């Protein structure tokens, strides 16, 4: 073995403890599983037997390797079994009292050189270490669930931890095939420190009845590429666990974004803690399963098509990437599209961009040449909004400037026929302000596409207090016909996705600003620990730091929450002209094209 940590005790054989034991046994370590519950110990053995059997079936290991792995895992009900361990990892319930009890007992059981690791994701490692007879050997070793699959391990050291202990467990993590990230001792560390603030805001959004649980979860999966929606993830983590983490984070930060949403307390105290209890934000077929069953909140199929207006032609205003992408989406779905720009030349250029996009689809075998030609034939470029006189739906995708949009809607009001639906693709401006620029605010609605429009499945359907039910039904019906997923939300800053995404990005910037962690470690933590397709700094540089700052300012201005104030580091970079990939430098530097 490259590291002396050969015999390892895992105290607490719940889901996480069992997962960690499996990882260790697979990697050739002798694993001592300890739990006061015989049922938990038996379940851990059963889980390891099942997982290794699946590995044999999939030809990932041989039958002999399976037998050896199972032989390396032994279970006990007494902490005395840890006497010969080189490393002890405790994964008992997330409370100081429970963990301190384990550490005090271990002090008189293990050898002086044995390293003691806590698997906490919320409690102070320093406080636990200070209570130990040998604080220099205590550290945090935070695996992510499910431990066999998730690559990230946060190695948490306190001011008391010896460098040798940190080096030993870091080496072990690498030998286990994990990616260790060194972090300091503060609630939530890196990944959970960013994740739980976001989850809390999602719970508060749902509690405020701003959007349904299904729409919140779908928005974040489809709009951000996340593997799971925030409310479903809270159910998986455990609502009681999330509340404990947030309590610890709020105790240190006093940031209202970390103050647990009241619904988390209500659900926890009612015993509705998520999947483990069979009910949380969603209802499950049985405790511990992921199978959803309908409940009183499950959406029923709506008979929207009966009240929807007929839409056969669509006008798209704008000539940028978003406008051409939206025009492509409608034309591919069979709609006749008028693509209007400030000049016919700009409109023709936008159509050429669509032609290139469609040709790439042909080259990749996603569509035929005939389908490409038919799609292009449906798009009529125009140099004036006058061409929108007969369209059934007008969609603006011009600059994100309220005055510009209001002028455009005032023009559409004069040109478009009675009954035409007028939609804005704004991502941050008030839709009602666009509606009030017309004499028919009941016909105005938000239709927020995501970039790139041809690829992204989500459309946030934003109705104002003035939008008619008929117009809302029309846009939902059209959105389904263009093979997008509509989610309903009200007319407030950020809608669903940006209101949840940008505070998370802002908090990541604050971590770097405070020298808590590096850009690379934070990006790695969120990709490996949270399953995010991009780390926060990769994403910020792609979106554009100027765009990100503008959205942060809108959110801060609307919600008046000090925690939403843009991080000074973001403001400084924008002031310096470091806007991300488009300028060659943002949080990172990029090669000029």
C-alpha positions as CSV (number, residue, x, y, z in Angstrom):
1,X,0.0,0.0,0.0
2,X,1.2,3.5,-0.8
3,X,-0.3,4.8,2.4
4,X,-0.2,3.2,5.8
5,X,-4.0,3.6,6.2
6,X,-4.8,0.0,5.6
7,X,-7.3,-0.9,8.3
8,X,-10.1,1.6,8.4
9,X,-13.2,1.7,10.7
10,X,-16.4,3.2,9.6
11,X,-18.7,4.2,12.5
12,X,-22.3,4.5,11.4
13,X,-23.6,2.2,8.7
14,X,-26.4,4.3,7.3
15,X,-26.5,5.1,3.6
16,X,-23.3,7.2,3.6
17,X,-21.4,4.9,5.9
18,X,-22.3,1.9,3.9
19,X,-21.2,3.7,0.7
20,X,-17.9,4.7,2.2
21,X,-17.3,1.1,3.4
22,X,-18.0,-0.2,-0.1
23,X,-15.5,2.2,-1.6
24,X,-12.8,1.2,0.9
25,X,-13.4,-2.6,0.6
26,X,-13.3,-2.4,-3.2
27,X,-10.0,-0.6,-3.0
28,X,-8.4,-3.4,-0.9
29,X,-8.7,-1.9,2.6
30,X,-9.7,-3.9,5.6
31,X,-13.0,-2.3,6.7
32,X,-14.4,-2.5,10.2
33,X,-18.1,-1.5,10.1
34,X,-19.5,-0.4,13.4
35,X,-23.1,0.4,14.2
36,X,-25.1,-0.1,17.4
37,X,-28.0,-1.3,15.3
38,X,-27.7,-4.9,14.2
39,X,-30.3,-4.2,11.5
40,X,-28.1,-1.4,10.0
41,X,-25.1,-3.7,10.0
42,X,-27.0,-6.5,8.3
43,X,-28.4,-4.0,5.7
44,X,-24.9,-2.8,5.0
45,X,-23.6,-6.3,4.3
46,X,-26.6,-7.0,2.1
47,X,-26.0,-3.7,0.2
48,X,-22.4,-4.7,-0.4
49,X,-23.4,-8.2,-1.5
50,X,-25.9,-6.7,-4.0
51,X,-23.5,-4.1,-5.4
52,X,-20.7,-6.6,-5.9
53,X,-23.0,-9.0,-7.6
54,X,-24.1,-6.3,-10.1
55,X,-20.4,-5.6,-10.7
56,X,-19.8,-9.2,-11.5
57,X,-22.8,-9.3,-13.9
58,X,-21.5,-6.2,-15.7
59,X,-18.0,-7.8,-15.9
60,X,-16.4,-5.0,-13.9
61,X,-14.9,-7.5,-11.3
62,X,-14.4,-11.2,-11.2
63,X,-16.2,-13.6,-8.8
64,X,-12.9,-14.1,-6.9
65,X,-12.5,-10.3,-6.5
66,X,-16.1,-10.2,-5.2
67,X,-15.4,-12.8,-2.6
68,X,-12.2,-11.0,-1.5
69,X,-14.1,-7.7,-1.3
70,X,-16.8,-9.2,0.9
71,X,-14.2,-10.9,3.1
72,X,-12.6,-7.5,3.8
73,X,-15.8,-6.1,5.3
74,X,-16.6,-7.1,8.9
75,X,-19.3,-5.6,11.1
76,X,-19.5,-5.0,14.8
77,X,-21.8,-3.3,17.3
78,X,-19.1,-2.1,19.7
79,X,-16.6,0.8,19.2
80,X,-13.9,-1.4,20.7
81,X,-13.6,-3.0,17.3
82,X,-11.8,0.1,16.1
83,X,-8.8,-0.6,18.4
84,X,-6.6,-1.7,15.5
85,X,-7.7,0.8,12.9
86,X,-5.3,3.2,11.2
87,X,-8.1,5.6,10.4
88,X,-11.6,5.9,11.8
89,X,-14.3,7.7,9.8
90,X,-17.5,8.5,11.8
91,X,-20.7,9.0,9.9
92,X,-23.2,9.1,12.7
93,X,-26.2,11.5,12.9
94,X,-25.4,15.1,12.2
95,X,-25.3,16.4,15.8
96,X,-22.5,17.6,18.0
97,X,-23.7,15.5,20.9
98,X,-23.7,12.2,18.9
99,X,-20.3,12.9,17.2
100,X,-18.6,14.1,20.4
101,X,-19.7,11.0,22.2
102,X,-18.0,8.9,19.5
103,X,-14.8,10.9,19.5
104,X,-14.6,10.8,23.4
105,X,-15.0,7.1,23.4
106,X,-12.4,6.6,20.6
107,X,-9.8,8.5,22.5
108,X,-9.5,5.6,25.0
109,X,-9.8,2.9,22.3
110,X,-7.5,3.7,19.3
111,X,-3.7,4.0,19.1
112,X,-2.2,7.5,19.5
113,X,-1.3,7.6,15.8
114,X,-4.7,6.7,14.5
115,X,-6.4,9.4,12.5
116,X,-10.0,10.3,13.4
117,X,-12.1,11.7,10.6
118,X,-15.6,13.1,10.8
119,X,-17.9,12.8,7.8
120,X,-19.9,16.0,8.8
121,X,-21.1,18.3,6.1
122,X,-22.2,21.0,8.4
123,X,-20.7,21.0,11.9
124,X,-17.4,22.5,13.0
125,X,-14.5,20.2,12.7
126,X,-12.5,22.5,15.0
127,X,-15.1,22.2,17.7
128,X,-15.1,18.4,17.4
129,X,-11.3,18.3,17.4
130,X,-11.0,20.6,20.5
131,X,-13.0,18.1,22.4
132,X,-10.6,15.3,21.6
133,X,-7.5,14.3,23.6
134,X,-5.5,14.5,20.4
135,X,-7.0,17.3,18.3
136,X,-4.0,17.2,15.9
137,X,-5.3,13.9,14.5
138,X,-8.9,15.0,13.9
139,X,-10.0,16.3,10.5
140,X,-13.0,16.2,8.2
141,X,-13.4,13.7,5.3
142,X,-16.5,14.6,3.5
143,X,-17.7,12.1,0.9
144,X,-20.7,12.8,-1.3
145,X,-23.8,10.6,-1.8
146,X,-23.7,8.1,-3.4
147,X,-20.1,7.6,-2.2
148,X,-19.2,4.8,-4.8
149,X,-20.2,7.0,-7.7
150,X,-19.3,10.6,-6.6
151,X,-15.6,11.5,-7.2
152,X,-15.3,14.5,-4.8
153,X,-13.9,14.2,-1.3
154,X,-13.5,17.4,0.7
155,X,-10.5,17.1,3.1
156,X,-11.3,19.6,5.9
157,X,-8.5,20.7,8.3
158,X,-8.8,22.9,11.3
159,X,-6.1,25.1,12.8
160,X,-5.3,22.1,15.1
161,X,-4.9,19.4,12.4
162,X,-1.4,18.1,11.7
163,X,-0.2,18.3,8.1
164,X,0.8,14.7,8.3
165,X,-2.8,13.6,8.9
166,X,-4.0,15.8,6.0
167,X,-1.4,14.3,3.7
168,X,-2.3,10.7,4.7
169,X,-6.0,11.0,4.0
170,X,-5.4,13.0,0.9
171,X,-3.2,10.2,-0.5
172,X,-5.9,7.7,0.6
173,X,-8.6,9.6,-1.3
174,X,-6.5,9.6,-4.5
175,X,-5.8,5.8,-4.1
176,X,-9.6,5.3,-3.8
177,X,-10.0,7.0,-7.2
178,X,-11.4,10.1,-5.7
179,X,-10.6,13.8,-6.3
180,X,-9.6,15.4,-2.9
181,X,-10.1,19.1,-2.4
182,X,-8.5,20.8,0.5
183,X,-10.8,23.2,2.3
184,X,-10.9,25.1,5.6
185,X,-13.3,24.6,8.4
186,X,-16.5,26.5,7.9
187,X,-20.1,25.2,7.7
188,X,-20.9,23.6,4.3
189,X,-17.3,23.7,3.2
190,X,-17.2,24.4,-0.6
191,X,-19.8,22.2,-2.3
192,X,-22.5,22.2,0.3
193,X,-21.7,25.8,1.2
194,X,-22.8,26.7,-2.3
195,X,-25.4,24.0,-2.8
196,X,-27.5,24.5,0.3
197,X,-28.0,28.2,-0.1
198,X,-29.4,27.4,-3.6
199,X,-31.6,24.6,-2.2
200,X,-32.9,26.9,0.5
201,X,-33.9,29.5,-2.0
202,X,-35.7,26.9,-4.1
203,X,-37.7,25.8,-1.0
204,X,-38.6,29.4,-0.2
205,X,-39.7,29.9,-3.8
206,X,-42.0,26.9,-3.6
207,X,-43.3,28.0,-0.2
208,X,-44.2,31.4,-1.6
209,X,-46.3,29.5,-4.2
210,X,-44.3,31.3,-6.9
211,X,-44.0,28.1,-9.0
212,X,-45.0,24.5,-8.6
213,X,-42.5,21.9,-7.3
214,X,-42.5,20.2,-10.8
215,X,-41.8,23.5,-12.6
216,X,-39.0,24.5,-10.2
217,X,-37.3,21.2,-10.6
218,X,-37.8,21.0,-14.4
219,X,-36.5,24.6,-14.8
220,X,-33.2,23.9,-13.1
221,X,-32.7,20.6,-14.8
222,X,-33.5,21.8,-18.3
223,X,-32.2,25.4,-17.9
224,X,-28.9,24.5,-16.2
225,X,-28.3,20.9,-17.1
226,X,-28.5,19.8,-13.5
227,X,-28.9,16.0,-12.8
228,X,-31.8,16.7,-10.3
229,X,-34.1,19.5,-9.4
230,X,-33.6,21.2,-6.1
231,X,-36.7,20.0,-4.3
232,X,-36.2,16.4,-5.4
233,X,-32.6,16.8,-4.2
234,X,-33.7,18.0,-0.8
235,X,-35.9,14.9,-0.6
236,X,-32.9,12.8,-1.4
237,X,-30.6,14.5,1.1
238,X,-33.2,14.6,3.8
239,X,-35.1,17.7,4.7
240,X,-34.0,17.4,8.3
241,X,-30.4,17.1,7.3
242,X,-30.7,20.2,5.0
243,X,-32.2,22.2,7.9
244,X,-29.3,21.2,10.2
245,X,-26.7,22.3,7.5
246,X,-28.5,25.6,6.9
247,X,-28.8,26.3,10.7
248,X,-25.0,25.9,11.0
249,X,-24.4,28.0,7.9
250,X,-26.7,30.8,9.2
251,X,-25.1,30.7,12.7
252,X,-21.8,31.7,11.1
253,X,-22.8,33.9,8.1
254,X,-26.0,35.6,9.4
255,X,-26.9,35.8,5.7
256,X,-30.6,35.6,5.2
257,X,-30.1,33.3,2.2
258,X,-28.9,30.7,4.7
259,X,-31.8,31.1,7.2
260,X,-33.7,27.9,6.7
261,X,-37.0,28.4,4.9
262,X,-39.9,27.8,7.3
263,X,-41.2,25.0,5.2
264,X,-38.1,23.0,6.0
265,X,-38.9,23.2,9.7
266,X,-42.6,22.4,9.1
267,X,-41.8,19.3,7.0
268,X,-39.0,18.1,9.4
269,X,-41.1,18.4,12.5
270,X,-44.0,16.6,10.8
271,X,-41.6,13.7,10.0
272,X,-41.9,14.4,6.3
273,X,-38.1,14.2,5.8
274,X,-38.0,13.1,2.1
275,X,-37.3,9.8,0.5
276,X,-36.3,8.1,3.7
277,X,-39.7,8.7,5.3
278,X,-41.6,8.2,2.0
279,X,-42.8,11.8,1.8
280,X,-41.2,15.3,1.7
281,X,-41.8,17.8,-1.1
282,X,-43.0,14.7,-3.1
283,X,-44.7,11.5,-2.2
284,X,-42.9,8.2,-2.7
285,X,-44.2,4.6,-3.1
286,X,-42.4,3.5,0.1
287,X,-39.8,4.8,2.5
288,X,-36.3,4.7,1.0
289,X,-37.4,4.4,-2.6
290,X,-37.2,6.9,-5.5
291,X,-40.5,5.9,-7.1
292,X,-42.8,8.9,-7.1
293,X,-46.6,8.4,-6.7
294,X,-49.3,11.0,-7.4
295,X,-50.6,13.1,-4.6
296,X,-52.9,16.0,-4.1
297,X,-50.3,18.4,-5.6
298,X,-49.6,16.4,-8.7
299,X,-50.5,18.5,-11.8
300,X,-53.5,17.2,-13.7
301,X,-53.6,17.3,-17.5
302,X,-55.0,20.7,-18.5
303,X,-57.4,21.2,-21.3
304,X,-55.6,24.3,-22.5
305,X,-55.8,23.6,-26.3
306,X,-59.6,24.3,-26.2
307,X,-59.0,28.0,-25.1
308,X,-55.8,28.6,-27.1
309,X,-55.8,31.0,-30.0
310,X,-54.9,29.6,-33.4
311,X,-51.2,30.3,-34.3
312,X,-49.9,29.5,-37.8
313,X,-47.4,32.4,-38.3
314,X,-44.8,33.9,-36.0
315,X,-42.8,37.1,-36.1
316,X,-39.4,37.2,-34.5
317,X,-37.9,40.7,-33.9
318,X,-34.1,40.8,-33.7
319,X,-31.0,39.7,-35.6
320,X,-28.7,38.4,-32.9
321,X,-27.9,34.8,-31.9
322,X,-31.0,34.4,-29.7
323,X,-33.4,35.8,-32.4
324,X,-32.0,33.6,-35.1
325,X,-32.1,30.6,-32.8
326,X,-35.8,31.2,-31.9
327,X,-36.7,31.7,-35.6
328,X,-35.0,28.4,-36.4
329,X,-37.0,26.6,-33.6
330,X,-40.4,27.9,-34.9
331,X,-39.6,27.2,-38.6
332,X,-38.4,23.6,-37.8
333,X,-41.8,23.1,-36.0
334,X,-43.6,24.0,-39.2
335,X,-44.5,27.7,-38.5
336,X,-44.2,30.4,-41.1
337,X,-41.7,32.9,-39.6
338,X,-41.1,36.5,-40.4
339,X,-37.6,37.5,-39.1
340,X,-37.5,41.2,-38.8
341,X,-34.4,43.3,-38.1
342,X,-33.4,47.0,-38.3
343,X,-32.5,46.5,-41.9
344,X,-33.1,43.8,-44.5
345,X,-29.4,43.2,-44.7
346,X,-29.3,42.3,-41.0
347,X,-32.3,40.1,-41.4
348,X,-30.6,38.3,-44.3
349,X,-27.5,37.8,-42.2
350,X,-29.6,36.3,-39.4
351,X,-31.2,33.9,-41.9
352,X,-27.7,32.9,-43.2
353,X,-26.8,32.1,-39.6
354,X,-29.8,29.8,-39.4
355,X,-28.8,28.2,-42.7
356,X,-25.4,27.3,-41.3
357,X,-27.0,25.9,-38.2
358,X,-29.3,23.7,-40.2
359,X,-26.5,22.5,-42.4
360,X,-24.6,21.4,-39.4
361,X,-27.6,19.4,-38.3
362,X,-27.7,17.8,-41.8
363,X,-24.0,17.0,-41.6
364,X,-24.6,15.3,-38.2
365,X,-27.5,13.3,-39.5
366,X,-30.0,15.0,-37.3
367,X,-32.2,16.2,-40.3
368,X,-32.4,15.7,-44.0
369,X,-31.3,18.2,-46.7
370,X,-35.0,18.3,-47.8
371,X,-36.1,19.2,-44.2
372,X,-33.4,21.9,-44.1
373,X,-34.6,23.5,-47.3
374,X,-38.2,23.3,-46.2
375,X,-37.3,25.0,-42.9
376,X,-35.4,27.8,-44.6
377,X,-38.3,28.3,-47.1
378,X,-40.6,29.1,-44.1
379,X,-38.4,32.0,-42.9
380,X,-39.0,35.4,-44.6
381,X,-36.5,38.1,-43.7
382,X,-37.8,41.6,-43.3
383,X,-36.2,45.0,-42.7
384,X,-39.1,46.4,-40.8
385,X,-41.7,45.4,-38.2
386,X,-44.4,46.4,-40.6
387,X,-44.0,42.8,-41.9
388,X,-45.7,41.6,-38.6
389,X,-49.1,42.9,-39.7
390,X,-50.6,39.4,-40.1
391,X,-48.6,37.3,-37.6
392,X,-50.5,35.4,-34.9
393,X,-47.6,35.6,-32.4
394,X,-44.9,38.2,-32.2
395,X,-41.7,37.4,-30.2
396,X,-39.1,40.1,-29.5
397,X,-35.5,39.1,-29.0
398,X,-33.8,42.5,-29.0
399,X,-31.4,44.2,-26.6
400,X,-31.9,43.7,-22.9
401,X,-32.8,47.3,-22.4
402,X,-36.2,48.2,-21.0
403,X,-36.6,51.5,-23.0
404,X,-35.7,49.7,-26.3
405,X,-38.2,46.9,-25.5
406,X,-41.0,49.4,-24.6
407,X,-40.5,51.3,-27.8
408,X,-40.7,48.0,-29.7
409,X,-43.9,46.9,-28.0
410,X,-45.5,50.3,-28.6
411,X,-44.7,49.8,-32.3
412,X,-46.0,46.2,-32.3
413,X,-49.2,47.5,-30.7
414,X,-49.8,49.7,-33.7
415,X,-48.8,47.1,-36.4
416,X,-50.0,43.7,-35.2
417,X,-53.6,42.6,-35.8
418,X,-56.1,42.3,-33.0
419,X,-55.8,39.1,-31.1
420,X,-52.1,38.6,-31.9
421,X,-50.0,37.4,-28.9
422,X,-47.1,39.7,-28.1
423,X,-44.2,38.0,-26.3
424,X,-40.9,39.2,-24.8
425,X,-37.9,36.9,-24.3
426,X,-36.4,39.1,-21.5
427,X,-34.5,37.2,-18.8
428,X,-34.5,39.9,-16.2
429,X,-36.8,42.9,-17.0
430,X,-40.4,43.3,-15.9
431,X,-42.8,41.9,-18.5
432,X,-45.6,44.1,-17.3
433,X,-43.5,47.2,-18.2
434,X,-43.5,46.0,-21.8
435,X,-47.2,45.2,-21.5
436,X,-48.1,48.7,-20.3
437,X,-46.4,50.2,-23.4
438,X,-49.3,48.7,-25.4
439,X,-53.1,49.3,-25.4
440,X,-53.6,45.5,-25.0
441,X,-51.6,44.4,-21.9
442,X,-53.8,41.3,-21.7
443,X,-52.1,40.0,-24.9
444,X,-48.6,40.4,-23.6
445,X,-46.6,37.6,-22.0
446,X,-43.0,36.5,-21.3
447,X,-41.5,33.6,-23.3
448,X,-38.0,33.2,-22.0
449,X,-35.9,30.9,-24.2
450,X,-32.5,29.7,-23.1
451,X,-29.3,30.0,-25.2
452,X,-28.8,28.2,-27.6
453,X,-32.5,28.2,-28.3
454,X,-32.4,25.2,-30.8
455,X,-30.7,23.0,-28.2
456,X,-32.2,24.1,-24.8
457,X,-35.5,22.5,-24.0
458,X,-36.8,25.0,-21.4
459,X,-39.1,28.0,-21.9
460,X,-40.2,30.0,-18.9
461,X,-43.7,31.2,-19.5
462,X,-44.1,34.5,-17.6
463,X,-47.6,35.8,-17.1
464,X,-48.2,39.2,-15.6
465,X,-51.2,40.2,-13.5
466,X,-52.8,41.5,-16.7
467,X,-52.1,38.5,-19.0
468,X,-55.3,36.8,-20.1
469,X,-55.9,33.1,-19.5
470,X,-56.4,32.6,-23.2
471,X,-52.9,34.1,-24.1
472,X,-51.3,32.0,-21.4
473,X,-52.9,28.8,-22.8
474,X,-51.9,29.8,-26.3
475,X,-48.2,30.2,-25.4
476,X,-48.1,26.9,-23.5
477,X,-49.7,25.1,-26.4
478,X,-47.2,26.7,-28.9
479,X,-44.3,25.9,-26.6
480,X,-45.3,22.2,-26.6
481,X,-45.6,22.2,-30.4
482,X,-42.1,23.5,-30.8
483,X,-41.0,20.6,-28.6
484,X,-40.0,22.7,-25.6
485,X,-40.9,22.3,-22.0
486,X,-42.9,25.2,-20.6
487,X,-42.7,26.1,-16.9
488,X,-45.0,28.7,-15.4
489,X,-43.7,31.6,-13.3
490,X,-44.8,35.0,-12.2
491,X,-43.4,38.4,-13.4
492,X,-40.6,39.0,-10.9
493,X,-36.9,39.4,-11.3
494,X,-35.0,36.3,-12.4
495,X,-38.1,34.2,-12.9
496,X,-37.1,30.7,-11.8
497,X,-33.7,29.9,-13.2
498,X,-31.8,33.1,-12.8
499,X,-33.4,33.8,-9.4
500,X,-31.8,30.5,-8.2
501,X,-28.7,30.4,-10.3
502,X,-27.2,33.8,-9.9
503,X,-27.1,34.0,-6.0
504,X,-25.3,30.7,-6.2
505,X,-22.8,32.1,-8.6
506,X,-22.4,35.3,-6.5
507,X,-21.7,33.2,-3.4
508,X,-19.0,31.3,-5.3
509,X,-17.3,34.6,-6.1
510,X,-17.5,35.6,-2.5
511,X,-15.6,32.3,-1.5
512,X,-12.7,33.3,-3.8
513,X,-12.9,36.9,-2.7
514,X,-12.5,35.7,0.9
515,X,-9.6,33.4,-0.1
516,X,-11.5,30.4,1.2
517,X,-10.9,28.3,-1.9
518,X,-9.5,28.6,-5.3
519,X,-11.3,28.9,-8.6
520,X,-10.2,25.4,-9.7
521,X,-11.2,23.8,-6.4
522,X,-14.6,25.4,-6.4
523,X,-15.3,24.4,-10.0
524,X,-14.1,20.9,-9.3
525,X,-16.2,20.7,-6.2
526,X,-19.4,21.6,-7.9
527,X,-18.8,19.4,-10.9
528,X,-17.7,16.4,-9.0
529,X,-19.7,16.8,-5.8
530,X,-22.9,18.3,-7.3
531,X,-23.0,16.8,-10.8
532,X,-23.0,20.3,-12.3
533,X,-22.1,20.3,-16.0
534,X,-19.9,23.4,-15.5
535,X,-18.2,24.9,-12.4
536,X,-19.5,28.4,-11.4
537,X,-16.5,30.2,-12.8
538,X,-16.5,28.4,-16.0
539,X,-20.2,29.3,-16.3
540,X,-19.7,33.0,-15.4
541,X,-17.0,33.4,-18.0
542,X,-19.3,31.8,-20.6
543,X,-22.4,33.9,-19.7
544,X,-20.3,37.1,-19.5
545,X,-19.4,38.9,-16.3
546,X,-21.2,42.1,-17.4
547,X,-24.4,40.1,-18.1
548,X,-24.0,38.3,-14.7
549,X,-23.5,41.6,-12.9
550,X,-26.6,43.2,-14.5
551,X,-28.7,40.2,-13.4
552,X,-27.3,40.3,-9.9
553,X,-28.1,44.0,-9.7
554,X,-31.7,43.4,-10.8
555,X,-32.2,40.7,-8.2
556,X,-30.7,42.8,-5.5
557,X,-32.8,45.8,-6.5
558,X,-36.0,43.8,-6.5
559,X,-35.6,41.7,-3.4
560,X,-33.6,44.2,-1.3
561,X,-31.7,41.4,0.4
562,X,-28.1,42.3,1.4
563,X,-27.0,38.7,0.6
564,X,-27.9,39.4,-3.1
565,X,-25.6,42.4,-3.4
566,X,-23.1,41.7,-6.2
567,X,-19.7,40.5,-4.9
568,X,-17.2,43.4,-5.2
569,X,-14.8,41.2,-7.1
570,X,-17.3,40.8,-9.9
571,X,-17.8,44.6,-10.1
572,X,-14.1,45.1,-10.2
573,X,-13.5,42.7,-13.0
574,X,-16.3,44.2,-15.1
575,X,-14.9,47.7,-14.5
576,X,-11.6,46.4,-15.7
577,X,-13.2,45.1,-18.9
578,X,-12.6,41.5,-18.0
579,X,-15.9,40.2,-19.2
580,X,-15.2,36.5,-19.7
581,X,-14.5,34.5,-22.8
582,X,-15.8,37.2,-25.2
583,X,-13.0,39.5,-24.1
584,X,-10.3,36.8,-23.6
585,X,-10.2,37.3,-19.9
586,X,-12.7,37.0,-17.0
587,X,-12.0,34.8,-14.0
588,X,-9.6,33.0,-16.2
589,X,-7.6,33.9,-19.3
590,X,-8.4,32.5,-22.8
591,X,-6.5,32.3,-26.0
592,X,-7.6,34.9,-28.5
593,X,-9.3,33.5,-31.6
